[in-house]
Amino acid sequence: MNDFDLYNTIVNNEIYLAITVLLSIIVVYSAVKKFIKWLILTLLFFIFYLGYLYYTGDQDTINDVDKIFESVKSDSEAFIKEKIKDKIDESK
C-alpha cells in the first residue's frame, strides 16, 4: 500500500478527516495537560527542597530566600501604591 493512499483517503473523506482532526486535538490536549502536571509537580518539589534547605539552616539559601522576599515585598508595595494613586487620579 502506498503511503499517499492513506493520506488521500483521509483527506478526501470528510468523516475520516473529522475523526483524524478530533483524535489529533485529543492527543495534543492530553500532552499539554500532562506537561502542565509535570511542571506543577517539579515546581512543588523545588519549593519543598528550598524549604528543606531553609529549615536546615543553609546560610546561602536563607540569604537568597530573604532577598527574594524583600524584593517581592518592595515591588508589590510600589505596585499597589501606584495602582491606588491611579484610582484616586481617575476619581478626580
Secondary structure as GFF3:
##gff-version 3
##sequence-region A 1 92
A	DSSP	alpha_helix	3	12	.	.	.	ID=ss1
A	DSSP	alpha_helix	14	56	.	.	.	ID=ss2
A	DSSP	alpha_helix	59	91	.	.	.	ID=ss3
###
